Amino acid sequence: MVRSRARVRALRMGFRVLFGLPRPVKRRLAGAPVRVDGQVLDLDLQLLNRAGQVLVSANDGPIGEATLAEQRRQADLAADLANDSGLDDIHTRDLDLPGPDRPIAARLYVPPAAPEPSGLLVYYHGGGFVLGSLASTDPLCRLIAAQSGLRVLSVDYRLAPEHPYPAGLEDAIAAFRCARSQAASLGADPELLAVGGDSAGGNLALVVAHQEGATEGPAFVLALYPVTDAERGGGSRELFGTGFGLTAEFLAQLERLYLPNGVPSDDVRGAILRAEDLSGMPPVYLATAGFDPLRDEGEELVDRLRASGVPVVARRFAGLVHGYASFTAASAAARDATLDAASAVRTGLVLARTANQVGRRSTERGTRLF
């Protein structure tokens, strides 16, 4: 373990040197620009791919028990390898939330300037419902908290294959309900709760908002390159299925572990794109990456949400890859995209507060009239 941490520190230092090189030097090291579907891959991410340290992972072959344990361990150790550092002023507190059949570990992030109460983002990490933890998403949650000025509650939901669908979703719902009912103890305003996540976590955030409805649900949803339609093929899953980090083969393996029997015909929450009715959802910020196998299904969900009358801010970051929010120290473009998302949550909750105040004033005036 000590050797692994030392290796991560050494790699981090090497990355700082590598990505601090002049752009012409990085271009020579990365090779010719990569152009696919009218998009150009971000130079820094191309160089990261070329370096073969983060984007090139053990995504080949079946996931066995030993392989899975090692992947989880490496994800935790390498969490801050290509993330921003210097966010130690964010106060953190580990806690347990009541879950369906066991406590759910969580971590609360409080930026120094956050008022009490403040808005709160309940955050679900990525990892294909199989990988990821509080440790692996720690740098990202710190960055979101710092940029947004909001409290962030990171949720350590159960993972497949030990706990297949719907265990992780049940934990995600329970964690949100706990945040709503215990908002005061978290320093949060219960009317200013948002849910968010990246990849698999983006799926959970969207499903939680859809499940809870307009009355009891969150005021805002943040979804970064979310999984929205399991078991599909073609399109971006084929076009970007190899060579850009997340492979289509590995994605299919993860989905089979999470949904071993496929998407149930009577319960499509594992594939929210198939939901019959998406109306009543709160405003959504949904970001996709141009070189991501999940790009098309995320953008199809945007179209469906808009058709259902849901306010949506949609961003496609054309030069980025799946998981870009984990590469913010390596790529300026990835960092800008992640900061854009954090700022969107803050703006979304400011608008929600304004709408709540206007609604209360209208109710008071109506009471006086009658």
Disulfide bonds with the S-S distance in Angstrom:
none
